[in-house]
Amino acid sequence: MALADGVRARLLTKEFRVLFSKYELDPVLTAAHDTGMPPPSKKPKPPVLRTKTQHLQVRNFGPIKSADITFGNLTVLVGPQASGKSILLQLLKLLVDTAQVKYEFRRAGVDWDDEFKLFMEVYFGEGMQRLFTSKSEMHLGSPEFFIKGDIKNEFKIDSRPSKQRIDLRDLVSKTKPRKQEKLFFVPAQRVLTLRGGWPDAFSYYESGVPFTVREFSEELRLLMTDAASDETLFPVPRRLKQEYRDLLKQHLFPGFDLKIDSNRAQKRLVLSASDGGGALPFMVWSAGQREFVPLLLSLYHLLTPAKTARRKGVEWVVIEELEMGLHPRAISVVMLMIFELMQRGYRVCISTHSPQVLEAVWALKHLRKSGANGRALLEVFNAPMTPGMIALADKVLKKSAKVYYFNRESGTTRDISQLDPEDEFDGESGWGGLSEFSGRANEVVARAVANAGRKEADDI
């Protein structure tokens, strides 16, 4: 519905802009109050997960019996393998990007004949159709708002928490395909997308490969196609901040540049010696280099060099197991770039098996609580104290971070955001099991040392 010019002008005042931003009101319905006209009738639309929606509940979905997640600017999922972390993140992608998922499938000629079980297989992967049962439930937490009174004279809003139940079958069936992507997903299997040193097209993969892997490979392929005219991919002056480039050169690509080799019929990525020496093909790189390069290309896509802070339309970023194959110093560099994503306004969700990632979150929370400035955060990461990095750290200290533990035995989640080592719950005190080995090793060694000391005293 096109709004009258006068109404549109009033909606664009600062007061209304703030109101709509805070409460996600519908400008058409609000305009109806202003004009006295009844709001237009609308057909029910499938529910969608908005960026400002912060709470997701999942019940009886594969290994997940009960998951309650409140998203922060950074949300970290921890827990043992096969506890449901990746399943939940893939489900989040589906809820946020139903239209885009259907668009990509249609473009690749993938058809599930309106059979929901078949869709589950082509989206989550072969053998995953049993994730969804008649007992599965999904709820999005979002407030309901009611407008009372005449908007010209008195405007009052009453709100109460509500849970919007999502019918996944209807969501998949009724949503119309649309190209725009809202959530960028970096899967744990990312190294597989660079088979032979060059990403494959979406349609190359068999239908049993999870959608997130196929889509990520296609994203890389398009990015590489755009960059094919430029032989060098790293370091590139307009790609990433100078501070990140220097750290990556030191910890991941010492003595090498990442380039596109166009001397063969099939283009490929190679590491070329900075001193003009030979080139190394993908399969002889270190494990960390193979794991990181797909992530580096993703960061190129998300950290746009233009004046706009974010990639157009993209609001969420999911990165699975960012630490794979990386030395702790390299993990620190990646965490700094995660902070860059947060500072630019992305809502970032990551899964991890690295205690270092939780140490970073723990430091972030306690530095913020103590009123520390950005210099202290940069000191934790041994990062350069440049004005740009200090400004980044200052902003990140104002962001929220949440941590959730996935219990494989009970199929439930628990908020362990405080990361309290004294907590009675082992999942929190042991940081989701990531610090329990070091704690146990310290205890056993300390006891052995104490016993050895007592034995020496007895011998004397």
N, C-alpha and C positions, 0 to 999 in steps of 0.2 A: 504494500500500500504506500503510495507516495504521500508524504506529509505536506500540508500547506506550508507556504514559505514562512508565515508568521510563527507557526508551531515549530518548524524546524529551527528557526532562529532562537526561540526560547530553549529548545533542547540543546543548543550548542553553547548556552551560557555556562560559566564555570560551575555554578551550583548543580546544574543538571548533569554535566559531564562527570563530576565527582560522584553524584548519586548513582548514575548508571554503572560506573566503574566499580563502586563498592558493593552494590546489591544486585547487579546483573539484571536490571529491570528491562522490560520490553518497551522500546520507545513508541511502538504503535499503540499498545494498550495505554501507556501513560498519556499519549497525545489524545486519546479518546476522552480521558478525564478532562483535559484542557478544553476540548472543543464541544463536549457534551454529546458527541456522536458515539453510538455503540461500537465497540471494537469489532473488527471483521471476524467472521467465523473462520476458524482454522481447522484443517484436518489434523488429527493426531499424528505427530511425527515420532519416529523411533528415538529413544533417548540417546544423547551423546554425552561423553565426558568432557566437560569444559576445563580449561586450564585452571580456573579458579576453584574448581571442585577439589577438595583436599582429602576426602575420605572415601576409601573403597573397602567394601566388605565382600568376601567370597566364602561360600559354604559348599562343601561336598563337591569339589572340582578336582578330580584326579587325586593326588596325594594330599591336597589341601582340604582338611575337614573344616577349619574355621580360621580365616585370616582377616584381620582388621588393620588396615594401613592408613595412617594419616600422613600425607606427603608433606615434606618440607621443601625448601629450596634445593636441598640435597637429601636424598633418601638412600640409605645403605641397607641391603639385605644380606644377612649372613646365616649360615647353617650348613649342615652336612650335605653331601651330594644326594640328589633325588628327594629333596625335602619340599620342593615346589617353588623355589625362587624363580627359576627360568619360566616355569609354567605361568606364574602370576605376571611376570613382566611381558610375556607374549600375549596374555589375556588383556593386559593394560593397552598394548599396542592395538589389539583388535577393537577394544571399546572406544579408544580415541580415534582410530583411523579406519573404521568400518568401510566408509565410502572409498577411501584410497586403496584399501586391500582389494575390494571388489574390482576397482578400476584396473589394478595391475594384473589380476587374474584374467579379466576379460581381454586385456591387451595381449596377454600371452596365450590366449585361446584355452584357458583352463575352465572347464565346466563341470559342476557337480550336480546338475539336473535337479536343483532345488532339494537335494537330499542333504539334510543337515549333518548326518554322520559322515557323509563323504566330504562335506566342507571341512569338518574337524580334521580329517586326514590330510587334506591338501594344505590346510593352514598350519596345524601344529606338527604335522609329520605322520608318517606311516605308523599305524598301530595306536594312534592317540585318540581314536573316535570315542573311546570309553571314558574320556575325561569328563564328559558331560552326561549326567543322568537326570532322572525325574526329580531327584532331590537337590540338584545343583541350584544355587541362588547367587545372585550378584546384586549388590546395592551400592548406589552412589550417594554419598552424603552431601546434601546441598540444602540451603535454607529455603523455606517458603516465605513469600512476602505478600502482604496485603496492603493495598492503598486505601486509606480511610479519609473521608472529608473531601472538600473542594480544593483541588490543587492550587487554585488562585489565592485562596485565603488561608487554608490550613493543610499542612501536609504531614501525615504521620505514618510511620511504618512499624508494624508489628511483625516480629519474626519468631519462628520457632524451628528447631532442628527437624529435619525430615529425612527419610531414606527413600530414595527413588529406586524401585526394583527394576532391574533390567531383564527383559525376556530376550535371551541371547538368540533364540531362533528367529524371533520377529526382527531383531536388530539386523541380523544377517540377511533375512529374506526381503525386508522392506526398504532398506537403505539403498539409495541410488548411487551408482559408481561416480566418483569424482576424483580428479587427479591430485588435488592439493594434499600434501602430507603435513600432519601436525606433530607426529612423533618420529624422531630419527632413532633407529635401533641398530646398535653395534653388537652382533651376536658373539657368543663365546667361540663359535666355530669359524671365526673370521679368517683364520689363516688358510682354511680350505678354499676360500673364494679366490685366492691367488695361485691356483693350480698352474704350475709352469711359469709363474711370474707375471701373469696377466689375468684379470678377472673375466669370468664368463657371463654371458647374458642370462637373464631370468629364465628364458625358455630352454636353456641348455640342461638345466637340472631336472631330474625325475620328479614326478608329482609327490613322491613320498618325502622329499626334502622340505624341512620347515620353511614357511613363507619368509620368515625374518632373514634366513640365510640367503635365499634366492633374491630377495629384494636388495639386501646389502650388496651382493655381488653385482647386481644391475646398477646400483648407485655408483659403485666404484668404476664400473665399465664406462658409464657416461662421463664421470669425472676425468678418467684417463683419456677418453676420446677428446674431450675439450682441451686437455693439456698436452696432447700428442705433438702439437707444433712447437712446444717448448721442451727441449731435451732434458733439462735439469728440473727435478722435482723438489730436491732438498740439497742445500739451502737455497731459498728464493727470497729476495728482499721483501716483497710484498706479502709473503705468506708467514704468518705468526710474528709475534714480537721478537725483536732482536735478542732479548734476554732468553726467550725459549729456544731460539735457534742456537744460541751459544751453548746452552745447557744440553740440548739434544746432540750437538756436535761432540761435546765432551763425553757424554755418557752412553750414547747409542751408535753414533756414526763417526768414531774417531778415525781420521785419516781417509774418510770416504764421502762421496756425494751420491745421492740417489738420482738415477737417471733413467730415461727411456732409451732402450737400444732399438733403433729402427733399421739396423743393418741386415735383418733377416726378414723373411716373408711374414713371420709372426712377430709383432712387437713384444717386448718383454721389459720388465724392470731389472735393473742391474745396480750393483754398488760399484762405482768407479773410483779408483784411487785418486785422491785429491792432487797428488804429485804427478798425475798424467800416466800412471801405470795401468795395469790391466783392469778388466771388469769382472766382477763376480756375479754369476747367475743366482737366482732366487734360492735354489736348493742347497747352496753351500754357505748361505748366510748363517749367522748364529740364530738360535731359537728365538731369542729376544727380538732380533731385527725382523725376523719373519712375522712374529706376532704383532710387532708395533707398527709396521708400515701400513697395514689396513687401517689401524686406528689413527695414524698420522693423516692419511688421506681424508678420513672422516672429519678430523679437526679442521683441515683445509676447507671442507664444505661448510662447516658450522661457524667457524670464526672468520666471518667475511671481512675482507680488507676494505670494503666500502664504508661509507659513513653510517649505514644502518648497522646496528649492533648484532642483529640476528638474521639468519637465513629466513627469507620471506615465508611466512606461514608456519614455520617450525617453532613449536612452543615447548616440547618435551625432548629430552635426550636420555636414552637408555644405553648403558654400557655394561656388558657382562664381563666379569672377571678381567678387569683392566690390567691386573698385575701379571698375567700369564707370560712366563719366560723372561721377566724383567728383573734386573738387579735392583736392590732397594733404592739406590741413588736414582735410577731411571724411574722407579715408581714415584719418587718424590716429584720429579719433573712432570709426570702425567697428572699427579694430584694438583699441581699448580695450574695446569691447563684446565682441569675440572673446575677449579676456582674461577678461571676466566669465563667458562661457560655460565656459571652461576651469576657472575657479575654482569654478564650481558643480558640476563633475564631469562635464560633457559631454566626449566625445572628439570633437575638431573636425578636420575635413578640409576644406581649401580649395584651389582652383586659382587661379592668378593669372598675369597678365602685367605686374604692377606691381613695379618694383624697390623701391619704398617698402615693400612688404610684406616683402620679403627683408631690407631694411635693419632693419625692426623685429625680425625673427627673429634677425638677426646681433647686434643690440644686446642682445636678451634673453639669448642664449647667452653673450656676453662679460661682461655684467654679472653673470650668475650665476657664471661661472668666476672672476671677480675678487672675489667675495664682497660685491658692492654690495647696498645695501638698496633697498626699493621706491621711495624718493624719487628715486633716480637714474633708474629706469625711467620714472617719471612726468615727469621733466624732459625725457627724450627726446621725449615726446609733448606737451610743454607743457600738461600736464594739471593740474588743481587739486590742491593738496597738502592735501586734507581727510583726516581720520582714516580714513574709509571707503575712499577711493581708495588711501591708503598701505597699508592692510591688504590690499586686493586685489592691489596690485603685489608686496607681500612674498610672497604665496602663489603668484602666477604665476611668480616667479623660481625656484620650486622645481619647476615643471612641465617636462616634456620636450618638445622640438620637433624634428621631422624634416623634411628637405627632399629631394625627389626630382626629378631631371631626366629628362624623357622625350625620347629621341632619335628624331626622326621617320625619319631615314635608316636606322638599324639596327633600329628597333622595340624598343629596350631601355630600361631605366631604370637610373639610377645614383644612389646616395646622395651628395648634396652638402651634407649637413647642416653641415659645418664652414664652408662658404661662404668658403673660403680664397682670397683674391685672388692668392696666389702659387702656387696648385696648377698642376701641369703640364697637367691636364685642362681644356680650354677651357670645358666645361660647368660646372665648378665655379668656376674663376677668373673667368669671365664671368657667373656667377650665372644659369646656364640661358639665356644670351643676353640677359638683361635689362639688363646693364650694359655690354655690348660696344660699343654705339654711343657712350656717353659716354666710354668709355676711348679709342676710336678718335678721337673728336672732339678730346679733350684732346691726344692724341699728334700729330695733324695740325696743330692750332693751335700747339702748343708748337714744332714744327719750323718752321712758317711764321714765327713770331715770332723764332726764333733766326736763320733765314736773313735776315730783314729787318734784324736787328741787325748781322749780318756785312756786309751790303750797305752800310749806313750808315757802318760803320767803314771800308770800302774807299773809299767816296766821299770821306771826310775825308782 
